[in-house]
Amino acid sequence: MTALAVSVMFGKVGSSISIIALTVHLIIFCIVPTLRNLPGYNLASLSIAFLIAYLSLLVGQIPDVLGLSCVLSGIVQLNCFLVAFFCTNVMAFDVWRSLRMATSKLAVSSKNKKKIQFIVYTIYSWGVPLIITVTVVILDNMDGVPSWIKPGIGDNMICWLTNKSAKIIFFSVPAFILFMINGVFFVLSAVIIKNNTMKNVSDQNNQAVRLNFTLYVRLGLMMGVTWLISVLATLINSDILWLIFDFLNSLQGLFIFILFTCSRKVLKYIKQRVNLETPKTSSTDKKSRSSSDKHTTNSSTATTRETTFLSHGSVGGQHIISSSTAIAKEIAFSPPRTVVGENMTNSSTETINEIASSPRTPVIGENMTNSSTEQLTK
């Protein structure tokens, strides 16, 4: 297997891993609210640039992608990789700016100001690479351009800049300049942290700024070292350096996922979500159990009452007879104050006489007749 074939294989495997990692990062960014701050949006912009670049890289490595499709793949790769470098420059500047505001009497930016800052950052990080990319496309399609500066995107079935001089001018030089500027911002930020003069923000904000500084330094070093290797590989034309570059460059998305997504903040949010959902489930179970117990108790009570009624039917009949007798007695001996009272007495007497003259049927009826007659005699 040749060095070129190994390099292509590393690029495909690493790019696929990075695409998955960046997709997961963007999904978690949309889910976890604490990630949606100004540094988080800057990181999301970087992730989107890398995601598009790696997708274009995979498309460009398909053997059937030739001609115009290969050229378009190379243009998109150039633009998005440049956007990634400018996004890291924005991150370095934002960390230094946040630390500087913390050490001075400047107030913390409001949400509206942060939105404006993000818009400005986006215009810078996506606009400048677009200007460089448009310049490359114009030079590549313009007649009379010197061969040493003509980019040659898509030549020899390579979906990238094939001219070494044009690659250095339009890609390596901007990347190196941004890498040096990022280094300056990181050094200035480190000096501020060492002096420990941040007095105008809370301890929580201090810790967040310092954590962002540490993570961005790691990411900046990783990207900077990776592309410095590409510059050295271009200058000395070393196959080994190209293999190292292809391996590290294709895994930038995985590095972002490990540094920023696999963080305590994200894990803490996931644990809180799990803890909030667990009590709800247990309380629902308790409610269902108590409701089931109530239904069982009611059913048992109803069964007991029914059994008692069926077993002691005669007793219930005696109670009814006693109640009827008491009512009849009260009506019979009530004073005749009004005509209505007399009518009620006559009606009760007729009812009792009718019951007494009725044929013998059940025992309960007999008991009721005898009891009613005894009460009237008294």
Residue frames relative to the residue before (quaternion, step in Angstrom):
aa qw qx qy qz dx dy dz
M 1.0000 0.0000 0.0000 0.0000 0.00 0.00 0.00
T 0.3937 -0.7392 0.5015 0.2170 3.56 -0.78 1.05
A 0.6636 -0.5046 0.3729 0.4074 3.56 -1.32 0.30
L 0.6313 0.5360 -0.3371 0.4478 3.59 1.07 -0.71
A 0.6552 0.5061 -0.3153 0.4638 3.58 0.98 -0.82
V 0.6395 0.5097 -0.3235 0.4761 3.60 1.02 -0.77
S 0.6425 0.5279 -0.3180 0.4554 3.57 1.00 -0.84
V 0.6533 0.5044 -0.3068 0.4740 3.57 0.97 -0.84
M 0.6468 0.5175 -0.3228 0.4579 3.58 0.98 -0.82
F 0.6351 0.5174 -0.3214 0.4750 3.60 0.97 -0.85
G 0.6596 0.5258 -0.3065 0.4411 3.55 0.95 -0.87
K 0.6706 0.4980 -0.3021 0.4594 3.58 0.94 -0.84
V 0.6887 0.4766 -0.2882 0.4642 3.58 0.83 -0.98
G 0.6923 0.4832 -0.2825 0.4554 3.57 0.82 -0.98
S 0.6533 0.5116 -0.3177 0.4588 3.58 0.97 -0.82
S 0.6338 0.5239 -0.3336 0.4610 3.60 1.00 -0.75
I 0.6468 0.5072 -0.3166 0.4734 3.58 0.98 -0.85
S 0.6700 0.5043 -0.2989 0.4555 3.58 0.93 -0.89
I 0.6209 0.5400 -0.3467 0.4502 3.59 1.01 -0.74
I 0.6582 0.4930 -0.3093 0.4776 3.60 0.94 -0.86
A 0.6744 0.5050 -0.2983 0.4486 3.59 0.88 -0.96
L 0.6759 0.4870 -0.2976 0.4663 3.60 0.92 -0.85
T 0.6221 0.5339 -0.3402 0.4608 3.59 1.04 -0.72
V 0.6535 0.4988 -0.3072 0.4792 3.58 0.95 -0.87
H 0.6377 0.5311 -0.3312 0.4490 3.59 0.97 -0.82
L 0.6797 0.4858 -0.2973 0.4622 3.59 0.87 -0.89
I 0.6238 0.5236 -0.3435 0.4676 3.60 1.05 -0.67
I 0.6716 0.4784 -0.2951 0.4828 3.58 0.91 -0.90
F 0.5958 0.5600 -0.3552 0.4530 3.58 1.09 -0.66
C 0.6848 0.4682 -0.2828 0.4816 3.59 0.99 -0.76
I 0.6861 0.4918 -0.2851 0.4541 3.61 1.10 -0.61
V 0.7483 0.3941 -0.2113 0.4900 3.59 0.81 -1.03
P 0.3730 -0.7665 0.4715 0.2259 3.65 -0.46 1.12
T 0.6463 0.5533 -0.3353 0.4046 3.61 0.99 -0.75
L 0.6234 0.5375 -0.3451 0.4510 3.61 1.20 -0.30
R 0.6492 0.5403 -0.3191 0.4299 3.57 1.19 -0.44
N 0.3519 0.6727 -0.5611 0.3298 3.53 0.43 1.33
L 0.7550 -0.3893 0.2447 0.4675 3.60 -1.24 -0.03
P 0.6673 0.4624 -0.3266 0.4839 3.67 0.82 -0.76
G 0.6389 0.5364 -0.3286 0.4429 3.57 1.05 -0.73
Y 0.6509 0.4975 -0.3102 0.4823 3.58 1.02 -0.75
N 0.6234 0.5236 -0.3417 0.4695 3.59 1.03 -0.71
L 0.6591 0.4943 -0.3019 0.4797 3.56 1.00 -0.82
A 0.6229 0.5277 -0.3392 0.4674 3.60 1.05 -0.70
S 0.6258 0.5267 -0.3341 0.4683 3.58 1.04 -0.74
L 0.6391 0.5081 -0.3126 0.4855 3.58 1.03 -0.81
S 0.6605 0.5183 -0.3093 0.4465 3.59 0.93 -0.86
I 0.6420 0.5154 -0.3232 0.4666 3.58 0.99 -0.79
A 0.6398 0.5246 -0.3245 0.4584 3.58 1.00 -0.83
F 0.6696 0.4818 -0.2975 0.4806 3.58 0.91 -0.88
L 0.6367 0.5444 -0.3355 0.4309 3.59 0.95 -0.83
I 0.6757 0.4718 -0.2931 0.4847 3.59 0.90 -0.90
A 0.6420 0.5357 -0.3258 0.4412 3.58 0.99 -0.82
Y 0.6906 0.4703 -0.2918 0.4656 3.59 0.88 -0.89
L 0.6148 0.5285 -0.3525 0.4674 3.59 1.04 -0.65
S 0.6605 0.4927 -0.3000 0.4806 3.58 0.97 -0.84
L 0.6226 0.5449 -0.3370 0.4494 3.58 1.07 -0.73
L 0.6637 0.4905 -0.3059 0.4748 3.57 0.96 -0.82
V 0.6398 0.5145 -0.3266 0.4683 3.56 1.00 -0.79
G 0.6725 0.5139 -0.2980 0.4415 3.59 0.96 -0.84
Q 0.6813 0.4843 -0.2923 0.4645 3.59 1.18 -0.44
I 0.4761 0.6320 -0.4588 0.4043 3.57 1.27 0.13
P 0.4977 -0.6995 0.4149 0.3014 3.63 -0.67 1.01
D 0.6842 0.5023 -0.2966 0.4377 3.59 1.04 -0.71
V 0.5737 0.5725 -0.3913 0.4359 3.60 1.25 -0.21
L 0.1687 0.7850 -0.5662 0.1863 3.55 -0.29 1.30
G 0.7822 0.3703 -0.2406 0.4395 3.52 -1.32 0.09
L 0.8524 -0.0674 0.0785 0.5126 3.53 -0.94 -0.98
S 0.6275 0.5394 -0.3450 0.4429 3.62 0.98 -0.75
C 0.6495 0.5050 -0.3083 0.4776 3.57 1.00 -0.79
V 0.6407 0.5175 -0.3224 0.4667 3.59 0.99 -0.79
L 0.6594 0.5022 -0.3089 0.4666 3.58 0.92 -0.88
S 0.6262 0.5338 -0.3334 0.4602 3.57 1.02 -0.77
G 0.6684 0.4953 -0.2986 0.4677 3.59 0.95 -0.84
I 0.6421 0.5190 -0.3284 0.4587 3.60 0.99 -0.77
V 0.6644 0.4947 -0.3085 0.4676 3.59 0.93 -0.90
Q 0.6313 0.5284 -0.3346 0.4586 3.60 0.98 -0.78
L 0.6570 0.5137 -0.3119 0.4552 3.58 0.86 -0.94
N 0.6877 0.4903 -0.2909 0.4495 3.57 0.81 -0.99
C 0.7234 0.4556 -0.2677 0.4444 3.59 0.79 -0.98
F 0.6364 0.5017 -0.3457 0.4731 3.60 1.00 -0.61
L 0.6206 0.5111 -0.3372 0.4898 3.59 1.09 -0.63
V 0.6167 0.5338 -0.3407 0.4675 3.59 1.03 -0.77
A 0.6255 0.5402 -0.3411 0.4479 3.59 0.99 -0.79
F 0.6657 0.4907 -0.3113 0.4681 3.61 0.93 -0.80
F 0.6712 0.4789 -0.3067 0.4754 3.57 0.94 -0.80
C 0.6011 0.5417 -0.3635 0.4616 3.62 1.11 -0.53
T 0.6424 0.4960 -0.3294 0.4825 3.60 0.99 -0.72
N 0.6130 0.5346 -0.3468 0.4670 3.57 1.10 -0.61
V 0.6278 0.5211 -0.3195 0.4819 3.57 1.06 -0.78
M 0.6524 0.5176 -0.3169 0.4539 3.60 0.93 -0.85
A 0.6567 0.5066 -0.3137 0.4623 3.58 0.90 -0.89
F 0.6626 0.4965 -0.3018 0.4725 3.57 0.95 -0.86
D 0.6688 0.5113 -0.3110 0.4411 3.59 0.92 -0.88
V 0.6291 0.5172 -0.3406 0.4698 3.60 1.02 -0.72
W 0.6629 0.4898 -0.3073 0.4756 3.60 0.89 -0.89
R 0.6502 0.5201 -0.3168 0.4542 3.58 0.96 -0.83
S 0.6539 0.5106 -0.3153 0.4608 3.60 0.95 -0.85
L 0.6652 0.4904 -0.3026 0.4748 3.58 0.96 -0.82
R 0.6481 0.5156 -0.3228 0.4582 3.57 0.99 -0.78
M 0.6397 0.5072 -0.3236 0.4783 3.59 1.03 -0.75
A 0.6459 0.5286 -0.3223 0.4466 3.57 1.07 -0.70
T 0.7115 0.4463 -0.2610 0.4759 3.59 1.08 -0.61
S 0.6963 0.4206 -0.2690 0.5157 3.58 1.23 -0.26
K 0.6281 -0.5440 0.4053 0.3812 3.56 -1.28 -0.16
L 0.3941 0.7197 -0.4835 0.3048 3.54 1.24 0.32
A 0.4569 -0.6860 0.4965 0.2724 3.56 -1.01 0.83
V 0.5648 -0.5800 0.4645 0.3587 3.53 -1.24 0.51
S 0.5276 -0.6642 0.4281 0.3118 3.57 -0.90 0.94
S 0.4424 -0.6697 0.5313 0.2712 3.54 -1.13 0.72
K 0.7048 -0.4604 0.3240 0.4317 3.55 -1.33 0.16
N 0.6506 0.5140 -0.3268 0.4536 3.58 0.96 -0.79
K 0.6551 0.4989 -0.3166 0.4708 3.58 0.97 -0.80
K 0.6399 0.5186 -0.3282 0.4624 3.58 1.04 -0.72
K 0.6141 0.5287 -0.3495 0.4703 3.58 1.07 -0.63
I 0.6478 0.5050 -0.3127 0.4770 3.56 0.99 -0.85
Q 0.6356 0.5271 -0.3272 0.4595 3.59 1.00 -0.81
F 0.6606 0.5002 -0.3171 0.4613 3.58 0.92 -0.85
I 0.6272 0.5239 -0.3426 0.4634 3.60 1.00 -0.72
V 0.6489 0.5014 -0.3128 0.4793 3.57 0.98 -0.85
Y 0.6450 0.5160 -0.3227 0.4621 3.59 0.93 -0.86
T 0.6700 0.5097 -0.3031 0.4466 3.58 0.94 -0.87
I 0.6337 0.5221 -0.3298 0.4658 3.57 0.98 -0.82
Y 0.6717 0.4931 -0.2953 0.4675 3.57 0.98 -0.85
S 0.7447 0.4428 -0.2469 0.4341 3.59 0.71 -1.08
W 0.7394 0.3537 -0.2298 0.5248 3.62 1.14 -0.46
G 0.6466 0.5497 -0.3260 0.4164 3.59 1.13 -0.55
V 0.6714 0.4951 -0.3082 0.4573 3.61 0.86 -0.91
P 0.6573 0.4805 -0.3362 0.4733 3.67 0.85 -0.75
L 0.6139 0.5434 -0.3564 0.4481 3.58 1.07 -0.66
I 0.6292 0.5217 -0.3345 0.4691 3.60 1.02 -0.76
I 0.6577 0.4995 -0.3141 0.4682 3.60 0.92 -0.87
T 0.6680 0.5083 -0.3042 0.4503 3.58 0.93 -0.90
V 0.6393 0.5121 -0.3274 0.4710 3.60 0.97 -0.82
T 0.6280 0.5318 -0.3322 0.4610 3.59 1.01 -0.77
V 0.6467 0.5153 -0.3149 0.4659 3.58 0.97 -0.85
V 0.6634 0.5045 -0.3092 0.4581 3.59 0.90 -0.89
I 0.6495 0.5125 -0.3232 0.4594 3.59 0.95 -0.85
L 0.6776 0.4846 -0.2975 0.4664 3.60 0.88 -0.91
D 0.6670 0.5147 -0.3103 0.4403 3.57 1.02 -0.72
N 0.7593 0.3495 -0.1921 0.5143 3.60 1.15 -0.54
M 0.5697 0.5878 -0.3840 0.4272 3.58 1.24 0.12
D 0.4090 -0.7006 0.5329 0.2406 3.54 -1.02 0.84
G 0.7768 0.3520 -0.2631 0.4511 3.56 -1.19 0.59
V 0.4688 0.6543 -0.4598 0.3750 3.61 1.22 0.19
P 0.5219 -0.6370 0.4552 0.3385 3.62 -0.90 0.85
S 0.5597 -0.6499 0.4054 0.3162 3.55 -0.97 0.87
W 0.6355 0.5635 -0.3409 0.4030 3.60 1.04 -0.65
I 0.7443 0.3617 -0.2130 0.5194 3.61 1.22 -0.44
K 0.5029 0.6463 -0.4349 0.3744 3.58 1.26 -0.12
P 0.4590 -0.7359 0.4141 0.2762 3.65 -0.53 1.11
G 0.1814 -0.8229 0.5203 0.1386 3.61 0.90 -0.84
I 0.1829 0.7947 -0.5546 0.1656 3.59 0.90 0.89
G 0.8076 0.2477 -0.2078 0.4931 3.57 -0.84 1.02
D 0.4883 0.6488 -0.4543 0.3663 3.61 1.19 -0.01
N 0.8357 0.1483 -0.1483 0.5075 3.55 -1.19 0.74
M 0.5839 -0.6238 0.3416 0.3914 3.57 1.16 0.76
I 0.4964 0.6049 -0.4506 0.4297 3.59 1.11 0.73
C 0.2627 -0.7968 0.5303 0.1221 3.58 -0.51 1.20
W 0.5993 0.4830 -0.3822 0.5114 3.53 0.64 1.21
L 0.6613 -0.4686 0.3694 0.4546 3.58 -1.27 0.00
T 0.2101 -0.8128 0.5352 0.0937 3.58 -0.58 1.13
N 0.6245 0.5137 -0.3437 0.4775 3.60 1.19 -0.38
K 0.4405 -0.7293 0.4603 0.2494 3.57 -0.63 1.17
S 0.6649 0.5033 -0.3130 0.4546 3.61 0.89 -0.84
A 0.6675 0.4893 -0.2996 0.4747 3.58 0.92 -0.88
K 0.6195 0.5412 -0.3430 0.4535 3.59 1.05 -0.71
I 0.6653 0.4924 -0.3060 0.4704 3.58 0.96 -0.85
I 0.6909 0.4965 -0.2894 0.4387 3.59 0.89 -0.94
F 0.8068 0.3371 -0.1523 0.4607 3.57 0.73 -1.09
F 0.7755 0.2996 -0.1901 0.5222 3.58 1.18 -0.21
S 0.7382 0.4325 -0.2545 0.4507 3.58 0.60 -1.09
V 0.6626 0.5094 -0.3161 0.4490 3.61 0.92 -0.87
P 0.6694 0.4642 -0.3298 0.4772 3.69 0.79 -0.82
A 0.6471 0.5166 -0.3295 0.4536 3.59 0.97 -0.80
F 0.6645 0.4999 -0.3064 0.4632 3.61 0.95 -0.84
I 0.6424 0.5176 -0.3275 0.4605 3.60 0.97 -0.83
L 0.6694 0.4880 -0.2993 0.4735 3.57 0.90 -0.89
F 0.6192 0.5406 -0.3432 0.4545 3.57 1.04 -0.72
M 0.6643 0.4880 -0.3033 0.4781 3.61 0.95 -0.80
I 0.6467 0.5067 -0.3243 0.4688 3.61 0.96 -0.80
N 0.6324 0.5226 -0.3294 0.4674 3.57 0.98 -0.80
G 0.6295 0.5381 -0.3317 0.4518 3.57 1.01 -0.77
V 0.6375 0.5210 -0.3243 0.4658 3.58 1.01 -0.80
F 0.6655 0.4972 -0.3060 0.4650 3.59 0.90 -0.90
F 0.6626 0.5043 -0.3120 0.4575 3.57 0.96 -0.80
V 0.6311 0.5188 -0.3341 0.4700 3.59 1.03 -0.71
L 0.6541 0.5026 -0.3105 0.4724 3.58 0.94 -0.87
S 0.6438 0.5126 -0.3190 0.4701 3.58 1.00 -0.78
A 0.6471 0.5191 -0.3195 0.4579 3.58 0.99 -0.81
V 0.6260 0.5282 -0.3387 0.4631 3.59 1.03 -0.72
I 0.6428 0.5168 -0.3234 0.4637 3.60 0.96 -0.82
I 0.6658 0.4948 -0.3058 0.4673 3.57 0.92 -0.88
K 0.6479 0.5235 -0.3237 0.4488 3.59 0.97 -0.80
N 0.6673 0.4930 -0.3037 0.4684 3.59 0.98 -0.78
N 0.1904 -0.8350 0.4966 0.1409 3.56 1.28 -0.49
T 0.3667 0.7456 -0.4714 0.2957 3.54 0.83 1.01
M 0.3936 0.7196 -0.4863 0.3013 3.58 1.18 0.44
K 0.0575 0.8464 -0.5190 0.1043 3.57 -0.22 1.26
N 0.6921 0.5129 -0.2768 0.4259 3.57 1.16 -0.35
V 0.6951 0.3761 -0.2835 0.5431 3.58 1.22 0.21
S 0.6155 -0.5632 0.4059 0.3731 3.53 -1.28 0.39
D 0.6591 -0.5053 0.3763 0.4106 3.56 -1.28 0.30
Q 0.6160 0.5516 -0.3468 0.4427 3.57 1.06 -0.71
N 0.6599 0.4885 -0.3056 0.4822 3.59 0.95 -0.83
N 0.6021 0.5588 -0.3499 0.4503 3.57 1.06 -0.76
Q 0.6861 0.4863 -0.2819 0.4619 3.55 0.84 -0.99
A 0.6446 0.5231 -0.3261 0.4523 3.59 0.99 -0.79
V 0.6608 0.5008 -0.3087 0.4661 3.59 0.94 -0.88
R 0.6703 0.4960 -0.3052 0.4600 3.57 0.91 -0.86
L 0.6377 0.5166 -0.3279 0.4679 3.57 1.03 -0.76
N 0.6388 0.5139 -0.3239 0.4721 3.59 0.95 -0.82
F 0.6265 0.5401 -0.3331 0.4527 3.57 1.00 -0.83
T 0.6732 0.4997 -0.3014 0.4542 3.59 0.85 -0.94
L 0.6881 0.4845 -0.2900 0.4557 3.56 0.87 -0.94
Y 0.6762 0.4930 -0.3025 0.4562 3.59 0.93 -0.84
V 0.6007 0.5399 -0.3638 0.4640 3.58 1.09 -0.62
R 0.6532 0.5072 -0.3151 0.4657 3.58 0.94 -0.86
L 0.6744 0.4859 -0.2967 0.4701 3.57 0.91 -0.94
G 0.6594 0.5140 -0.3108 0.4521 3.59 0.95 -0.86
L 0.6500 0.5045 -0.3160 0.4725 3.56 0.99 -0.80
M 0.6504 0.5225 -0.3197 0.4492 3.56 0.95 -0.87
M 0.6967 0.4493 -0.2782 0.4852 3.58 0.86 -0.92
G 0.6602 0.5210 -0.3163 0.4390 3.56 0.95 -0.86
V 0.6627 0.4906 -0.3080 0.4747 3.58 0.90 -0.89
T 0.6288 0.5529 -0.3361 0.4312 3.58 0.99 -0.83
W 0.7493 0.3936 -0.2323 0.4792 3.57 0.78 -0.96
L 0.5548 0.5531 -0.4056 0.4710 3.59 1.20 -0.27
I 0.6080 0.5365 -0.3452 0.4726 3.56 1.11 -0.67
S 0.6431 0.5165 -0.3307 0.4586 3.58 1.02 -0.75
V 0.6285 0.5236 -0.3388 0.4648 3.59 1.04 -0.73
L 0.6646 0.4905 -0.3036 0.4749 3.56 0.94 -0.90
A 0.6439 0.5192 -0.3280 0.4564 3.59 1.00 -0.79
T 0.6422 0.5155 -0.3207 0.4679 3.58 1.08 -0.70
L 0.6866 0.5004 -0.2884 0.4416 3.56 0.94 -0.91
I 0.7993 0.2817 -0.1457 0.5105 3.60 0.83 -0.94
N 0.3317 -0.7805 0.4736 0.2378 3.58 1.35 -0.05
S 0.2799 0.7627 -0.5194 0.2650 3.56 0.76 1.18
D 0.4184 -0.7198 0.4996 0.2394 3.56 -0.76 1.07
I 0.6276 0.5439 -0.3436 0.4384 3.59 1.02 -0.74
L 0.6654 0.4903 -0.3066 0.4721 3.58 0.94 -0.86
W 0.6304 0.5242 -0.3424 0.4589 3.57 1.05 -0.66
L 0.6294 0.5229 -0.3352 0.4671 3.59 1.04 -0.71
I 0.6475 0.5064 -0.3129 0.4758 3.59 0.98 -0.85
F 0.6539 0.5158 -0.3133 0.4563 3.56 0.96 -0.86
D 0.6679 0.5017 -0.3095 0.4543 3.59 0.84 -0.93
F 0.6537 0.5151 -0.3157 0.4557 3.57 1.00 -0.79
L 0.7180 0.4395 -0.2610 0.4724 3.61 0.80 -1.00
N 0.6642 0.5222 -0.3139 0.4332 3.58 0.94 -0.85
S 0.6795 0.4957 -0.2996 0.4502 3.59 0.99 -0.74
L 0.7098 0.4435 -0.2556 0.4839 3.61 1.22 -0.33
Q 0.3199 0.7660 -0.5070 0.2321 3.62 1.16 0.32
G 0.6348 0.5339 -0.3315 0.4495 3.59 1.03 -0.72
L 0.6333 0.5154 -0.3258 0.4765 3.58 1.06 -0.72
F 0.6270 0.5327 -0.3348 0.4593 3.60 1.03 -0.76
I 0.6359 0.5187 -0.3237 0.4710 3.58 1.00 -0.81
F 0.6536 0.5189 -0.3122 0.4540 3.58 0.93 -0.90
I 0.6845 0.4836 -0.2919 0.4609 3.60 0.89 -0.91
L 0.7129 0.4739 -0.2697 0.4410 3.59 0.86 -0.93
F 0.8267 0.2849 -0.1041 0.4739 3.57 0.81 -0.98
T 0.7072 0.4445 -0.2804 0.4729 3.61 0.97 -0.72
C 0.7140 0.3852 -0.2370 0.5345 3.59 0.93 -0.85
S 0.3218 0.7535 -0.4963 0.2869 3.57 0.63 1.18
R 0.6566 -0.5078 0.3815 0.4067 3.56 -1.30 0.29
K 0.6035 0.5764 -0.3552 0.4212 3.57 1.05 -0.72
V 0.6884 0.4684 -0.2771 0.4796 3.56 0.89 -0.94
L 0.6587 0.5035 -0.3099 0.4653 3.59 0.92 -0.87
K 0.6343 0.5288 -0.3277 0.4590 3.59 1.01 -0.78
Y 0.6514 0.5074 -0.3163 0.4670 3.59 0.96 -0.83
I 0.6537 0.5079 -0.3223 0.4592 3.60 0.94 -0.84
K 0.6444 0.5145 -0.3229 0.4645 3.61 0.98 -0.82
Q 0.6461 0.5168 -0.3230 0.4595 3.59 0.96 -0.83
R 0.6463 0.5141 -0.3224 0.4627 3.58 0.97 -0.80
V 0.6552 0.5029 -0.3125 0.4692 3.57 0.99 -0.83
N 0.6698 0.5028 -0.2978 0.4582 3.60 0.96 -0.87
L 0.6452 0.5136 -0.3254 0.4626 3.59 1.09 -0.62
E 0.6949 0.4726 -0.2802 0.4640 3.57 1.01 -0.74
T 0.6078 0.5922 -0.3579 0.3896 3.63 1.07 -0.64
P 0.6775 0.4739 -0.3222 0.4611 3.69 0.80 -0.83
K 0.6028 0.5602 -0.3627 0.4373 3.58 1.06 -0.69
T 0.6604 0.5104 -0.3083 0.4565 3.55 0.95 -0.86
S 0.6761 0.4945 -0.2981 0.4577 3.57 0.94 -0.92
S 0.6533 0.5065 -0.3213 0.4620 3.61 0.97 -0.79
T 0.6194 0.5331 -0.3401 0.4654 3.57 1.08 -0.69
D 0.6407 0.5167 -0.3237 0.4666 3.56 1.03 -0.80
K 0.6443 0.5249 -0.3229 0.4529 3.56 1.00 -0.87
K 0.6473 0.5212 -0.3190 0.4556 3.57 0.96 -0.89
S 0.6739 0.4909 -0.3064 0.4593 3.57 0.90 -0.88
R 0.6442 0.5189 -0.3260 0.4576 3.56 1.07 -0.77
S 0.6655 0.4982 -0.3064 0.4637 3.61 0.92 -0.90
S 0.6352 0.5198 -0.3296 0.4665 3.58 1.05 -0.76
S 0.6444 0.5137 -0.3179 0.4688 3.56 1.03 -0.78
D 0.6424 0.5212 -0.3213 0.4610 3.57 1.03 -0.83
K 0.6368 0.5305 -0.3268 0.4541 3.58 1.01 -0.83
H 0.6530 0.5055 -0.3162 0.4670 3.56 0.95 -0.89
T 0.6484 0.5162 -0.3208 0.4586 3.58 0.98 -0.82
T 0.6559 0.5155 -0.3057 0.4589 3.59 0.96 -0.90
N 0.6584 0.5069 -0.3071 0.4640 3.57 0.94 -0.92
S 0.6538 0.5143 -0.3142 0.4575 3.53 0.99 -0.86
S 0.6539 0.5078 -0.3140 0.4647 3.58 0.99 -0.85
T 0.6469 0.5249 -0.3191 0.4519 3.58 0.98 -0.87
A 0.6596 0.5071 -0.3080 0.4614 3.57 0.95 -0.90
T 0.6472 0.5183 -0.3185 0.4593 3.57 1.01 -0.81
T 0.6442 0.5272 -0.3137 0.4567 3.57 1.01 -0.87
R 0.6560 0.5101 -0.3103 0.4617 3.56 0.95 -0.92
E 0.6589 0.5130 -0.3157 0.4506 3.56 0.95 -0.89
T 0.6474 0.5197 -0.3136 0.4609 3.56 1.00 -0.84
T 0.6528 0.5203 -0.3075 0.4568 3.55 0.99 -0.93
F 0.6560 0.5178 -0.3075 0.4549 3.55 0.98 -0.86
L 0.6838 0.4835 -0.2899 0.4633 3.55 0.93 -0.91
S 0.6836 0.4959 -0.2903 0.4501 3.59 1.01 -0.83
H 0.7941 0.2536 -0.1117 0.5410 3.59 1.02 -0.74
G 0.1149 0.8350 -0.5279 0.1047 3.55 0.89 0.94
S 0.6472 0.5305 -0.3272 0.4389 3.57 1.02 -0.79
V 0.6216 0.5375 -0.3413 0.4564 3.53 1.05 -0.75
G 0.6398 0.5162 -0.3235 0.4686 3.54 1.02 -0.87
G 0.6403 0.5269 -0.3318 0.4498 3.58 1.03 -0.74
Q 0.6314 0.5332 -0.3303 0.4561 3.56 1.05 -0.77
H 0.6336 0.5228 -0.3332 0.4629 3.57 1.01 -0.78
I 0.6496 0.5105 -0.3223 0.4620 3.55 0.97 -0.83
I 0.6464 0.5207 -0.3219 0.4554 3.61 1.00 -0.87
S 0.6487 0.5203 -0.3200 0.4540 3.58 0.96 -0.89
S 0.6529 0.5100 -0.3182 0.4609 3.55 1.00 -0.87
S 0.6626 0.5019 -0.3136 0.4590 3.59 0.94 -0.85
T 0.6374 0.5371 -0.3190 0.4511 3.58 1.04 -0.82
A 0.6529 0.5137 -0.3161 0.4581 3.56 0.99 -0.89
I 0.6500 0.5079 -0.3257 0.4620 3.56 0.98 -0.80
A 0.6592 0.5138 -0.3128 0.4513 3.57 0.97 -0.88
K 0.6457 0.5261 -0.3166 0.4540 3.55 1.03 -0.85
E 0.6594 0.5167 -0.3044 0.4533 3.55 0.97 -0.88
I 0.6704 0.4955 -0.3005 0.4634 3.55 1.00 -0.81
A 0.6671 0.5312 -0.3048 0.4241 3.58 1.00 -0.89
F 0.7843 0.3357 -0.1684 0.4938 3.59 0.92 -0.85
S 0.4284 0.6812 -0.4923 0.3317 3.60 1.20 0.28
P 0.5327 -0.6479 0.4311 0.3326 3.64 -0.95 0.77
P 0.4572 -0.7043 0.4752 0.2629 3.61 -0.98 0.82
R 0.0101 -0.8412 0.5398 -0.0305 3.55 0.34 1.23
T 0.8108 0.0868 -0.0179 0.5786 3.56 0.93 -0.83
V 0.6808 -0.4730 0.3715 0.4181 3.48 -1.33 0.16
V 0.6038 0.5670 -0.3522 0.4357 3.53 1.10 -0.72
G 0.6430 0.5225 -0.3219 0.4582 3.60 1.03 -0.81
E 0.6452 0.5185 -0.3230 0.4588 3.59 1.00 -0.83
N 0.6480 0.5174 -0.3175 0.4600 3.56 0.96 -0.86
M 0.6457 0.5202 -0.3186 0.4593 3.57 0.98 -0.83
T 0.6501 0.5141 -0.3177 0.4606 3.62 1.01 -0.84
N 0.6561 0.5132 -0.3023 0.4634 3.56 0.93 -0.95
S 0.6544 0.5188 -0.3073 0.4563 3.56 0.99 -0.90
S 0.6573 0.5062 -0.3130 0.4622 3.57 0.98 -0.87
T 0.6457 0.5237 -0.3246 0.4511 3.61 1.02 -0.87
E 0.6487 0.5167 -0.3137 0.4624 3.57 0.98 -0.85
T 0.6496 0.5223 -0.3189 0.4511 3.54 0.99 -0.83
I 0.6608 0.4998 -0.3074 0.4680 3.57 1.00 -0.86
N 0.6460 0.5150 -0.3210 0.4630 3.61 0.97 -0.83
E 0.6443 0.5258 -0.3182 0.4551 3.55 1.04 -0.81
I 0.6430 0.5135 -0.3161 0.4721 3.56 1.05 -0.80
A 0.6607 0.5199 -0.3103 0.4437 3.59 1.01 -0.88
S 0.7182 0.4454 -0.2511 0.4719 3.59 1.03 -0.75
S 0.5080 0.6541 -0.4232 0.3675 3.60 1.25 -0.18
P 0.5753 -0.6007 0.4239 0.3585 3.63 -1.12 0.63
R 0.5664 -0.5944 0.4421 0.3613 3.54 -1.23 0.53
T 0.0421 -0.7890 0.6130 0.0015 3.52 -0.84 1.07
P 0.8174 -0.0693 0.0301 0.5710 3.65 -0.22 -1.06
V 0.6784 -0.4862 0.3750 0.4033 3.51 -1.35 0.22
I 0.6200 0.5582 -0.3465 0.4289 3.54 1.01 -0.79
G 0.6546 0.5070 -0.3180 0.4619 3.63 0.95 -0.80
E 0.6389 0.5271 -0.3274 0.4548 3.56 1.04 -0.81
N 0.6472 0.5165 -0.3219 0.4590 3.55 0.91 -0.86
M 0.6578 0.5168 -0.3122 0.4502 3.55 0.95 -0.88
T 0.6510 0.5143 -0.3207 0.4570 3.70 1.00 -0.81
N 0.6736 0.4993 -0.2971 0.4568 3.57 0.87 -0.98
S 0.6692 0.5044 -0.3063 0.4515 3.55 0.95 -0.91
S 0.6555 0.5113 -0.3169 0.4565 3.56 0.98 -0.86
T 0.6574 0.5166 -0.3123 0.4510 3.65 1.00 -0.86
E 0.6446 0.5234 -0.3247 0.4529 3.57 1.02 -0.84
Q 0.6537 0.5121 -0.3197 0.4562 3.56 0.97 -0.82
L 0.6672 0.4985 -0.3153 0.4549 3.65 0.95 -0.78
T 0.6210 0.5472 -0.3384 0.4477 3.60 1.09 -0.77
K 0.6485 0.5059 -0.3102 0.4767 3.53 1.02 -0.87
